[in-house]
Amino acid sequence: MLRRRATAHDLRHTHVLKLIARGATIKAIQDRVGHEDFSTTANTYGHLENTADMIAADLLDL
């Protein structure tokens, strides 16, 4: 159950997670979200690659 309303930042984070889960590269995400510097994207969303990998592994169990 959600305890608060989703913010624009929450939606952006979810969007990026879905992109990573579907195989988008950090460079493609950088272009999509408009970060000028690659390291900004990598530092902000790089940790989600592990989450996306776990999601992909779980899909194999279906």
All heavy atoms as TSV, in Angstrom:
chain	resi	resn	atom	element	x	y	z
A	1	MET	N	N	0.843	-1.170	0.000
A	1	MET	CA	C	0.000	0.000	0.000
A	1	MET	C	C	0.894	1.240	0.000
A	1	MET	O	O	1.843	1.325	0.771
A	1	MET	CB	C	-0.907	-0.003	1.221
A	1	MET	CG	C	-1.757	1.232	1.302
A	1	MET	SD	S	-3.133	1.124	2.455
A	1	MET	CE	C	-2.344	1.234	4.011
A	2	LEU	N	N	0.575	2.184	-0.853
A	2	LEU	CA	C	1.323	3.435	-0.901
A	2	LEU	C	C	0.952	4.318	0.279
A	2	LEU	O	O	-0.211	4.469	0.613
A	2	LEU	CB	C	1.033	4.189	-2.198
A	2	LEU	CG	C	1.595	3.588	-3.473
A	2	LEU	CD1	C	1.136	4.407	-4.675
A	2	LEU	CD2	C	3.109	3.546	-3.420
A	3	ARG	N	N	1.940	4.920	0.861
A	3	ARG	CA	C	1.720	5.801	2.000
A	3	ARG	C	C	1.675	7.270	1.588
A	3	ARG	O	O	1.284	8.112	2.343
A	3	ARG	CB	C	2.824	5.602	3.033
A	3	ARG	CG	C	2.945	4.172	3.464
A	3	ARG	CD	C	2.527	4.017	4.891
A	3	ARG	NE	N	2.724	2.642	5.317
A	3	ARG	CZ	C	1.742	1.858	5.702
A	3	ARG	NH1	N	0.515	2.296	5.729
A	3	ARG	NH2	N	1.976	0.632	6.064
A	4	ARG	N	N	2.132	7.555	0.371
A	4	ARG	CA	C	2.128	8.924	-0.114
A	4	ARG	C	C	1.929	8.893	-1.622
A	4	ARG	O	O	2.042	7.856	-2.254
A	4	ARG	CB	C	3.440	9.623	0.220
A	4	ARG	CG	C	4.656	8.967	-0.424
A	4	ARG	CD	C	5.938	9.697	-0.076
A	4	ARG	NE	N	7.096	9.021	-0.578
A	4	ARG	CZ	C	7.604	9.156	-1.803
A	4	ARG	NH1	N	7.029	9.945	-2.676
A	4	ARG	NH2	N	8.679	8.500	-2.167
A	5	ARG	N	N	1.635	10.048	-2.167
A	5	ARG	CA	C	1.486	10.140	-3.616
A	5	ARG	C	C	2.858	10.117	-4.282
A	5	ARG	O	O	3.823	10.638	-3.756
A	5	ARG	CB	C	0.772	11.426	-3.993
A	5	ARG	CG	C	-0.678	11.448	-3.588
A	5	ARG	CD	C	-1.312	12.731	-4.106
A	5	ARG	NE	N	-2.690	12.802	-3.711
A	5	ARG	CZ	C	-3.701	12.405	-4.479
A	5	ARG	NH1	N	-3.473	11.938	-5.678
A	5	ARG	NH2	N	-4.935	12.499	-4.039
A	6	ALA	N	N	2.897	9.515	-5.454
A	6	ALA	CA	C	4.139	9.488	-6.218
A	6	ALA	C	C	4.463	10.901	-6.709
A	6	ALA	O	O	3.576	11.645	-7.117
A	6	ALA	CB	C	4.006	8.542	-7.403
A	7	THR	N	N	5.736	11.236	-6.655
A	7	THR	CA	C	6.187	12.534	-7.155
A	7	THR	C	C	6.710	12.367	-8.583
A	7	THR	O	O	6.897	11.243	-9.069
A	7	THR	CB	C	7.321	13.081	-6.275
A	7	THR	OG1	O	8.469	12.210	-6.407
A	7	THR	CG2	C	6.905	13.184	-4.812
A	8	ALA	N	N	6.974	13.484	-9.235
A	8	ALA	CA	C	7.557	13.438	-10.575
A	8	ALA	C	C	8.910	12.726	-10.519
A	8	ALA	O	O	9.258	11.955	-11.424
A	8	ALA	CB	C	7.702	14.846	-11.125
A	9	HIS	N	N	9.657	12.943	-9.458
A	9	HIS	CA	C	10.951	12.282	-9.300
A	9	HIS	C	C	10.773	10.767	-9.186
A	9	HIS	O	O	11.537	9.995	-9.774
A	9	HIS	CB	C	11.668	12.825	-8.059
A	9	HIS	CG	C	12.986	12.167	-7.807
A	9	HIS	ND1	N	14.107	12.443	-8.532
A	9	HIS	CD2	C	13.354	11.219	-6.905
A	9	HIS	CE1	C	15.111	11.698	-8.089
A	9	HIS	NE2	N	14.672	10.949	-7.098
A	10	ASP	N	N	9.763	10.323	-8.449
A	10	ASP	CA	C	9.471	8.894	-8.328
A	10	ASP	C	C	9.159	8.289	-9.693
A	10	ASP	O	O	9.629	7.195	-10.028
A	10	ASP	CB	C	8.281	8.649	-7.400
A	10	ASP	CG	C	8.535	9.047	-5.962
A	10	ASP	OD1	O	9.700	9.019	-5.524
A	10	ASP	OD2	O	7.549	9.405	-5.278
A	11	LEU	N	N	8.364	8.995	-10.478
A	11	LEU	CA	C	7.993	8.501	-11.801
A	11	LEU	C	C	9.198	8.437	-12.729
A	11	LEU	O	O	9.349	7.497	-13.509
A	11	LEU	CB	C	6.892	9.382	-12.400
A	11	LEU	CG	C	5.572	9.378	-11.630
A	11	LEU	CD1	C	4.604	10.382	-12.242
A	11	LEU	CD2	C	4.967	7.985	-11.583
A	12	ARG	N	N	10.073	9.433	-12.639
A	12	ARG	CA	C	11.295	9.445	-13.451
A	12	ARG	C	C	12.178	8.253	-13.078
A	12	ARG	O	O	12.714	7.561	-13.949
A	12	ARG	CB	C	12.025	10.761	-13.217
A	12	ARG	CG	C	13.325	10.910	-13.959
A	12	ARG	CD	C	13.935	12.267	-13.581
A	12	ARG	NE	N	15.258	12.464	-14.082
A	12	ARG	CZ	C	15.558	13.264	-15.102
A	12	ARG	NH1	N	14.622	13.947	-15.711
A	12	ARG	NH2	N	16.802	13.393	-15.489
A	13	HIS	N	N	12.319	7.991	-11.787
A	13	HIS	CA	C	13.131	6.880	-11.311
A	13	HIS	C	C	12.546	5.549	-11.797
A	13	HIS	O	O	13.291	4.667	-12.243
A	13	HIS	CB	C	13.166	6.945	-9.782
A	13	HIS	CG	C	14.341	6.291	-9.159
A	13	HIS	ND1	N	15.627	6.699	-9.354
A	13	HIS	CD2	C	14.415	5.237	-8.308
A	13	HIS	CE1	C	16.451	5.934	-8.658
A	13	HIS	NE2	N	15.735	5.041	-8.010
A	14	THR	N	N	11.254	5.400	-11.733
A	14	THR	CA	C	10.581	4.191	-12.209
A	14	THR	C	C	10.775	4.015	-13.706
A	14	THR	O	O	11.045	2.910	-14.191
A	14	THR	CB	C	9.081	4.236	-11.860
A	14	THR	OG1	O	8.950	4.325	-10.436
A	14	THR	CG2	C	8.356	3.008	-12.373
A	15	HIS	N	N	10.658	5.103	-14.442
A	15	HIS	CA	C	10.866	5.072	-15.896
A	15	HIS	C	C	12.265	4.560	-16.224
A	15	HIS	O	O	12.436	3.673	-17.065
A	15	HIS	CB	C	10.649	6.478	-16.463
A	15	HIS	CG	C	10.931	6.600	-17.914
A	15	HIS	ND1	N	10.122	6.055	-18.880
A	15	HIS	CD2	C	11.948	7.216	-18.566
A	15	HIS	CE1	C	10.621	6.324	-20.073
A	15	HIS	NE2	N	11.728	7.030	-19.909
A	16	VAL	N	N	13.268	5.088	-15.530
A	16	VAL	CA	C	14.646	4.665	-15.767
A	16	VAL	C	C	14.831	3.198	-15.401
A	16	VAL	O	O	15.478	2.446	-16.141
A	16	VAL	CB	C	15.641	5.576	-15.011
A	16	VAL	CG1	C	17.047	5.003	-15.061
A	16	VAL	CG2	C	15.622	6.977	-15.598
A	17	LEU	N	N	14.260	2.757	-14.294
A	17	LEU	CA	C	14.354	1.352	-13.910
A	17	LEU	C	C	13.780	0.454	-14.995
A	17	LEU	O	O	14.373	-0.565	-15.354
A	17	LEU	CB	C	13.633	1.099	-12.584
A	17	LEU	CG	C	13.571	-0.363	-12.129
A	17	LEU	CD1	C	14.965	-0.922	-11.944
A	17	LEU	CD2	C	12.761	-0.492	-10.861
A	18	LYS	N	N	12.641	0.835	-15.555
A	18	LYS	CA	C	12.042	0.031	-16.613
A	18	LYS	C	C	12.913	0.013	-17.865
A	18	LYS	O	O	13.022	-1.011	-18.534
A	18	LYS	CB	C	10.635	0.542	-16.946
A	18	LYS	CG	C	9.637	0.207	-15.862
A	18	LYS	CD	C	8.246	0.582	-16.262
A	18	LYS	CE	C	7.280	0.115	-15.190
A	18	LYS	NZ	N	5.959	-0.113	-15.730
A	19	LEU	N	N	13.534	1.145	-18.174
A	19	LEU	CA	C	14.447	1.186	-19.319
A	19	LEU	C	C	15.629	0.247	-19.106
A	19	LEU	O	O	16.008	-0.516	-20.006
A	19	LEU	CB	C	14.955	2.613	-19.552
A	19	LEU	CG	C	13.941	3.618	-20.084
A	19	LEU	CD1	C	14.556	5.019	-20.098
A	19	LEU	CD2	C	13.478	3.242	-21.485
A	20	ILE	N	N	16.210	0.282	-17.911
A	20	ILE	CA	C	17.337	-0.599	-17.606
A	20	ILE	C	C	16.905	-2.056	-17.666
A	20	ILE	O	O	17.595	-2.904	-18.228
A	20	ILE	CB	C	17.945	-0.254	-16.230
A	20	ILE	CG1	C	18.637	1.107	-16.300
A	20	ILE	CG2	C	18.933	-1.326	-15.786
A	20	ILE	CD1	C	19.085	1.646	-14.958
A	21	ALA	N	N	15.738	-2.355	-17.113
A	21	ALA	CA	C	15.236	-3.728	-17.098
A	21	ALA	C	C	15.017	-4.269	-18.503
A	21	ALA	O	O	15.126	-5.475	-18.731
A	21	ALA	CB	C	13.935	-3.801	-16.298
A	22	ARG	N	N	14.757	-3.374	-19.438
A	22	ARG	CA	C	14.542	-3.804	-20.825
A	22	ARG	C	C	15.799	-3.703	-21.675
A	22	ARG	O	O	15.750	-3.870	-22.877
A	22	ARG	CB	C	13.405	-3.011	-21.435
A	22	ARG	CG	C	12.094	-3.361	-20.760
A	22	ARG	CD	C	10.930	-2.676	-21.378
A	22	ARG	NE	N	9.750	-3.002	-20.614
A	22	ARG	CZ	C	8.561	-3.116	-21.146
A	22	ARG	NH1	N	8.388	-2.901	-22.421
A	22	ARG	NH2	N	7.535	-3.414	-20.391
A	23	GLY	N	N	16.931	-3.422	-21.013
A	23	GLY	CA	C	18.200	-3.477	-21.712
A	23	GLY	C	C	18.755	-2.166	-22.221
A	23	GLY	O	O	19.749	-2.163	-22.946
A	24	ALA	N	N	18.154	-1.046	-21.862
A	24	ALA	CA	C	18.681	0.248	-22.305
A	24	ALA	C	C	20.035	0.492	-21.655
A	24	ALA	O	O	20.265	0.133	-20.504
A	24	ALA	CB	C	17.723	1.376	-21.934
A	25	THR	N	N	20.923	1.094	-22.402
A	25	THR	CA	C	22.245	1.410	-21.867
A	25	THR	C	C	22.177	2.697	-21.048
A	25	THR	O	O	21.260	3.501	-21.219
A	25	THR	CB	C	23.259	1.612	-23.000
A	25	THR	OG1	O	22.860	2.748	-23.781
A	25	THR	CG2	C	23.357	0.374	-23.889
A	26	ILE	N	N	23.166	2.869	-20.197
A	26	ILE	CA	C	23.235	4.103	-19.412
A	26	ILE	C	C	23.362	5.309	-20.349
A	26	ILE	O	O	22.781	6.360	-20.099
A	26	ILE	CB	C	24.397	4.042	-18.394
A	26	ILE	CG1	C	24.135	2.976	-17.334
A	26	ILE	CG2	C	24.621	5.402	-17.737
A	26	ILE	CD1	C	22.968	3.291	-16.396
A	27	LYS	N	N	24.090	5.155	-21.457
A	27	LYS	CA	C	24.237	6.246	-22.432
A	27	LYS	C	C	22.882	6.609	-23.034
A	27	LYS	O	O	22.544	7.796	-23.161
A	27	LYS	CB	C	25.233	5.849	-23.520
A	27	LYS	CG	C	25.368	6.854	-24.631
A	27	LYS	CD	C	25.895	8.188	-24.136
A	27	LYS	CE	C	26.062	9.160	-25.290
A	27	LYS	NZ	N	25.927	10.549	-24.894
A	28	ALA	N	N	22.090	5.626	-23.396
A	28	ALA	CA	C	20.761	5.896	-23.959
A	28	ALA	C	C	19.872	6.581	-22.915
A	28	ALA	O	O	19.107	7.493	-23.244
A	28	ALA	CB	C	20.113	4.604	-24.440
A	29	ILE	N	N	19.994	6.153	-21.669
A	29	ILE	CA	C	19.208	6.764	-20.595
A	29	ILE	C	C	19.665	8.202	-20.375
A	29	ILE	O	O	18.837	9.095	-20.195
A	29	ILE	CB	C	19.312	5.924	-19.313
A	29	ILE	CG1	C	18.598	4.584	-19.531
A	29	ILE	CG2	C	18.734	6.664	-18.117
A	29	ILE	CD1	C	18.897	3.540	-18.500
A	30	GLN	N	N	20.962	8.432	-20.423
A	30	GLN	CA	C	21.499	9.786	-20.286
A	30	GLN	C	C	20.856	10.707	-21.310
A	30	GLN	O	O	20.391	11.801	-20.981
A	30	GLN	CB	C	23.013	9.796	-20.482
A	30	GLN	CG	C	23.605	11.189	-20.531
A	30	GLN	CD	C	25.000	11.223	-21.144
A	30	GLN	OE1	O	25.573	10.200	-21.492
A	30	GLN	NE2	N	25.541	12.414	-21.278
A	31	ASP	N	N	20.821	10.265	-22.559
A	31	ASP	CA	C	20.215	11.076	-23.618
A	31	ASP	C	C	18.731	11.305	-23.362
A	31	ASP	O	O	18.217	12.406	-23.552
A	31	ASP	CB	C	20.417	10.412	-24.976
A	31	ASP	CG	C	21.878	10.357	-25.398
A	31	ASP	OD1	O	22.692	11.141	-24.865
A	31	ASP	OD2	O	22.200	9.513	-26.260
A	32	ARG	N	N	18.047	10.269	-22.905
A	32	ARG	CA	C	16.600	10.357	-22.705
A	32	ARG	C	C	16.219	11.289	-21.554
A	32	ARG	O	O	15.260	12.043	-21.666
A	32	ARG	CB	C	16.032	8.966	-22.456
A	32	ARG	CG	C	14.536	8.937	-22.368
A	32	ARG	CD	C	14.028	7.557	-22.676
A	32	ARG	NE	N	12.594	7.550	-22.674
A	32	ARG	CZ	C	11.847	7.675	-23.752
A	32	ARG	NH1	N	12.390	7.801	-24.924
A	32	ARG	NH2	N	10.538	7.651	-23.665
A	33	VAL	N	N	16.967	11.223	-20.451
A	33	VAL	CA	C	16.610	12.040	-19.291
A	33	VAL	C	C	17.258	13.415	-19.321
A	33	VAL	O	O	16.947	14.264	-18.495
A	33	VAL	CB	C	16.885	11.330	-17.941
A	33	VAL	CG1	C	16.093	10.038	-17.837
A	33	VAL	CG2	C	18.366	11.082	-17.742
A	34	GLY	N	N	18.165	13.625	-20.268
A	34	GLY	CA	C	18.710	14.951	-20.477
A	34	GLY	C	C	19.883	15.348	-19.613
A	34	GLY	O	O	20.168	16.531	-19.457
A	35	HIS	N	N	20.586	14.362	-19.062
A	35	HIS	CA	C	21.784	14.695	-18.296
A	35	HIS	C	C	22.890	15.101	-19.258
A	35	HIS	O	O	23.150	14.426	-20.241
A	35	HIS	CB	C	22.263	13.503	-17.470
A	35	HIS	CG	C	21.379	13.172	-16.327
A	35	HIS	ND1	N	21.279	11.901	-15.807
A	35	HIS	CD2	C	20.552	13.932	-15.573
A	35	HIS	CE1	C	20.440	11.889	-14.785
A	35	HIS	NE2	N	19.972	13.117	-14.634
A	36	GLU	N	N	23.548	16.199	-18.943
A	36	GLU	CA	C	24.652	16.673	-19.782
A	36	GLU	C	C	25.874	15.775	-19.635
A	36	GLU	O	O	26.597	15.526	-20.595
A	36	GLU	CB	C	25.012	18.105	-19.393
A	36	GLU	CG	C	26.054	18.741	-20.283
A	36	GLU	CD	C	26.262	20.206	-19.945
A	36	GLU	OE1	O	25.282	20.907	-19.643
A	36	GLU	OE2	O	27.429	20.626	-19.986
A	37	ASP	N	N	26.093	15.279	-18.428
A	37	ASP	CA	C	27.289	14.514	-18.110
A	37	ASP	C	C	26.932	13.044	-17.879
A	37	ASP	O	O	26.028	12.720	-17.101
A	37	ASP	CB	C	27.909	15.114	-16.851
A	37	ASP	CG	C	29.352	14.746	-16.634
A	37	ASP	OD1	O	29.933	14.089	-17.515
A	37	ASP	OD2	O	29.889	15.128	-15.586
A	38	PHE	N	N	27.660	12.139	-18.556
A	38	PHE	CA	C	27.428	10.699	-18.417
A	38	PHE	C	C	27.549	10.256	-16.958
A	38	PHE	O	O	26.763	9.435	-16.485
A	38	PHE	CB	C	28.430	9.922	-19.280
A	38	PHE	CG	C	28.310	8.429	-19.155
A	38	PHE	CD1	C	27.367	7.734	-19.885
A	38	PHE	CD2	C	29.134	7.725	-18.291
A	38	PHE	CE1	C	27.248	6.347	-19.772
A	38	PHE	CE2	C	29.021	6.351	-18.163
A	38	PHE	CZ	C	28.079	5.663	-18.904
A	39	SER	N	N	28.529	10.822	-16.246
A	39	SER	CA	C	28.755	10.393	-14.860
A	39	SER	C	C	27.565	10.717	-13.961
A	39	SER	O	O	27.308	9.997	-12.991
A	39	SER	CB	C	30.039	11.003	-14.293
A	39	SER	OG	O	29.937	12.401	-14.236
A	40	THR	N	N	26.823	11.758	-14.283
A	40	THR	CA	C	25.624	12.079	-13.502
A	40	THR	C	C	24.625	10.933	-13.601
A	40	THR	O	O	24.075	10.474	-12.597
A	40	THR	CB	C	24.974	13.382	-14.004
A	40	THR	OG1	O	25.920	14.437	-13.877
A	40	THR	CG2	C	23.711	13.710	-13.220
A	41	THR	N	N	24.409	10.459	-14.810
A	41	THR	CA	C	23.472	9.349	-15.026
A	41	THR	C	C	23.983	8.079	-14.367
A	41	THR	O	O	23.230	7.386	-13.667
A	41	THR	CB	C	23.257	9.110	-16.527
A	41	THR	OG1	O	22.925	10.341	-17.148
A	41	THR	CG2	C	22.141	8.104	-16.780
A	42	ALA	N	N	25.249	7.778	-14.576
A	42	ALA	CA	C	25.828	6.555	-14.006
A	42	ALA	C	C	25.780	6.581	-12.485
A	42	ALA	O	O	25.442	5.576	-11.850
A	42	ALA	CB	C	27.258	6.385	-14.499
A	43	ASN	N	N	26.108	7.723	-11.898
A	43	ASN	CA	C	26.102	7.822	-10.432
A	43	ASN	C	C	24.691	7.806	-9.853
A	43	ASN	O	O	24.468	7.314	-8.748
A	43	ASN	CB	C	26.829	9.088	-9.976
A	43	ASN	CG	C	28.312	9.025	-10.237
A	43	ASN	OD1	O	28.894	7.950	-10.358
A	43	ASN	ND2	N	28.928	10.185	-10.354
A	44	THR	N	N	23.728	8.347	-10.596
A	44	THR	CA	C	22.356	8.421	-10.102
A	44	THR	C	C	21.606	7.110	-10.276
A	44	THR	O	O	20.870	6.677	-9.382
A	44	THR	CB	C	21.591	9.541	-10.830
A	44	THR	OG1	O	22.293	10.770	-10.654
A	44	THR	CG2	C	20.168	9.685	-10.288
A	45	TYR	N	N	21.809	6.455	-11.416
A	45	TYR	CA	C	20.996	5.277	-11.745
A	45	TYR	C	C	21.784	3.983	-11.906
A	45	TYR	O	O	21.194	2.929	-12.095
A	45	TYR	CB	C	20.213	5.542	-13.025
A	45	TYR	CG	C	19.249	6.689	-12.912
A	45	TYR	CD1	C	19.450	7.874	-13.610
A	45	TYR	CD2	C	18.125	6.596	-12.104
A	45	TYR	CE1	C	18.568	8.936	-13.504
A	45	TYR	CE2	C	17.234	7.651	-11.993
A	45	TYR	CZ	C	17.465	8.811	-12.696
A	45	TYR	OH	O	16.586	9.860	-12.588
A	46	GLY	N	N	23.097	4.050	-11.819
A	46	GLY	CA	C	23.920	2.861	-12.031
A	46	GLY	C	C	23.580	1.714	-11.102
A	46	GLY	O	O	23.623	0.546	-11.497
A	47	HIS	N	N	23.219	2.027	-9.858
A	47	HIS	CA	C	22.888	0.972	-8.894
A	47	HIS	C	C	21.643	0.187	-9.307
A	47	HIS	O	O	21.436	-0.936	-8.861
A	47	HIS	CB	C	22.690	1.565	-7.496
A	47	HIS	CG	C	21.449	2.380	-7.372
A	47	HIS	ND1	N	21.346	3.671	-7.863
A	47	HIS	CD2	C	20.248	2.079	-6.826
A	47	HIS	CE1	C	20.125	4.117	-7.612
A	47	HIS	NE2	N	19.456	3.184	-6.985
A	48	LEU	N	N	20.830	0.751	-10.169
A	48	LEU	CA	C	19.600	0.069	-10.586
A	48	LEU	C	C	19.878	-1.092	-11.525
A	48	LEU	O	O	19.032	-1.958	-11.711
A	48	LEU	CB	C	18.636	1.056	-11.252
A	48	LEU	CG	C	18.071	2.136	-10.335
A	48	LEU	CD1	C	17.196	3.091	-11.137
A	48	LEU	CD2	C	17.287	1.522	-9.199
A	49	GLU	N	N	21.058	-1.130	-12.112
A	49	GLU	CA	C	21.387	-2.245	-13.001
A	49	GLU	C	C	21.328	-3.567	-12.256
A	49	GLU	O	O	20.890	-4.566	-12.809
A	49	GLU	CB	C	22.750	-2.029	-13.656
A	49	GLU	CG	C	22.723	-0.933	-14.689
A	49	GLU	CD	C	24.042	-0.748	-15.387
A	49	GLU	OE1	O	25.069	-0.639	-14.704
A	49	GLU	OE2	O	24.030	-0.709	-16.631
A	50	ASN	N	N	21.737	-3.580	-10.985
A	50	ASN	CA	C	21.647	-4.809	-10.186
A	50	ASN	C	C	20.199	-5.209	-9.979
A	50	ASN	O	O	19.851	-6.383	-10.062
A	50	ASN	CB	C	22.339	-4.629	-8.831
A	50	ASN	CG	C	23.828	-4.461	-8.976
A	50	ASN	OD1	O	24.416	-4.925	-9.936
A	50	ASN	ND2	N	24.431	-3.781	-8.034
A	51	THR	N	N	19.348	-4.236	-9.702
A	51	THR	CA	C	17.917	-4.497	-9.525
A	51	THR	C	C	17.318	-5.045	-10.813
A	51	THR	O	O	16.559	-6.006	-10.795
A	51	THR	CB	C	17.183	-3.212	-9.103
A	51	THR	OG1	O	17.777	-2.721	-7.903
A	51	THR	CG2	C	15.709	-3.468	-8.866
A	52	ALA	N	N	17.678	-4.438	-11.930
A	52	ALA	CA	C	17.152	-4.875	-13.216
A	52	ALA	C	C	17.600	-6.305	-13.527
A	52	ALA	O	O	16.829	-7.101	-14.077
A	52	ALA	CB	C	17.603	-3.926	-14.322
A	53	ASP	N	N	18.825	-6.647	-13.161
A	53	ASP	CA	C	19.322	-7.998	-13.384
A	53	ASP	C	C	18.523	-9.009	-12.563
A	53	ASP	O	O	18.191	-10.087	-13.047
A	53	ASP	CB	C	20.810	-8.087	-13.043
A	53	ASP	CG	C	21.394	-9.439	-13.391
A	53	ASP	OD1	O	21.234	-9.862	-14.563
A	53	ASP	OD2	O	21.995	-10.069	-12.508
A	54	MET	N	N	18.175	-8.651	-11.337
A	54	MET	CA	C	17.373	-9.549	-10.497
A	54	MET	C	C	15.968	-9.703	-11.087
A	54	MET	O	O	15.412	-10.798	-11.093
A	54	MET	CB	C	17.298	-9.018	-9.067
A	54	MET	CG	C	18.617	-9.120	-8.340
A	54	MET	SD	S	18.595	-8.710	-6.576
A	54	MET	CE	C	17.683	-7.205	-6.517
A	55	ILE	N	N	15.406	-8.623	-11.615
A	55	ILE	CA	C	14.088	-8.696	-12.255
A	55	ILE	C	C	14.145	-9.633	-13.453
A	55	ILE	O	O	13.275	-10.496	-13.639
A	55	ILE	CB	C	13.598	-7.302	-12.670
A	55	ILE	CG1	C	13.296	-6.459	-11.432
A	55	ILE	CG2	C	12.380	-7.387	-13.588
A	55	ILE	CD1	C	13.058	-4.983	-11.725
A	56	ALA	N	N	15.194	-9.486	-14.266
A	56	ALA	CA	C	15.341	-10.344	-15.446
A	56	ALA	C	C	15.483	-11.808	-15.042
A	56	ALA	O	O	14.885	-12.693	-15.669
A	56	ALA	CB	C	16.541	-9.893	-16.265
A	57	ALA	N	N	16.240	-12.079	-14.001
A	57	ALA	CA	C	16.410	-13.460	-13.527
A	57	ALA	C	C	15.085	-14.026	-13.048
A	57	ALA	O	O	14.757	-15.192	-13.314
A	57	ALA	CB	C	17.454	-13.513	-12.422
A	58	ASP	N	N	14.298	-13.224	-12.356
A	58	ASP	CA	C	12.989	-13.668	-11.880
A	58	ASP	C	C	12.061	-14.002	-13.038
A	58	ASP	O	O	11.237	-14.914	-12.929
A	58	ASP	CB	C	12.335	-12.618	-10.991
A	58	ASP	CG	C	12.986	-12.513	-9.626
A	58	ASP	OD1	O	13.744	-13.430	-9.249
A	58	ASP	OD2	O	12.742	-11.496	-8.940
A	59	LEU	N	N	12.189	-13.308	-14.146
A	59	LEU	CA	C	11.344	-13.590	-15.307
A	59	LEU	C	C	11.596	-14.981	-15.876
A	59	LEU	O	O	10.711	-15.585	-16.478
A	59	LEU	CB	C	11.561	-12.530	-16.395
A	59	LEU	CG	C	11.029	-11.139	-16.066
A	59	LEU	CD1	C	11.452	-10.149	-17.161
A	59	LEU	CD2	C	9.526	-11.149	-15.919
A	60	LEU	N	N	12.780	-15.488	-15.676
A	60	LEU	CA	C	13.110	-16.833	-16.160
A	60	LEU	C	C	12.358	-17.908	-15.387
A	60	LEU	O	O	12.196	-19.027	-15.886
A	60	LEU	CB	C	14.610	-17.076	-16.066
A	60	LEU	CG	C	15.472	-16.193	-16.959
A	60	LEU	CD1	C	16.945	-16.422	-16.675
A	60	LEU	CD2	C	15.167	-16.430	-18.419
A	61	ASP	N	N	11.890	-17.576	-14.205
A	61	ASP	CA	C	11.177	-18.547	-13.382
A	61	ASP	C	C	9.701	-18.681	-13.759
A	61	ASP	O	O	9.007	-19.524	-13.217
A	61	ASP	CB	C	11.275	-18.173	-11.897
A	61	ASP	CG	C	12.688	-18.324	-11.372
A	61	ASP	OD1	O	13.440	-19.141	-11.929
A	61	ASP	OD2	O	13.033	-17.625	-10.409
A	62	LEU	N	N	9.231	-17.848	-14.672
A	62	LEU	CA	C	7.806	-17.893	-15.039
A	62	LEU	C	C	7.465	-19.104	-15.842
A	62	LEU	O	O	8.169	-19.679	-16.546
A	62	LEU	CB	C	7.419	-16.633	-15.807
A	62	LEU	CG	C	7.525	-15.333	-15.012
A	62	LEU	CD1	C	7.165	-14.147	-15.890
A	62	LEU	CD2	C	6.610	-15.363	-13.811
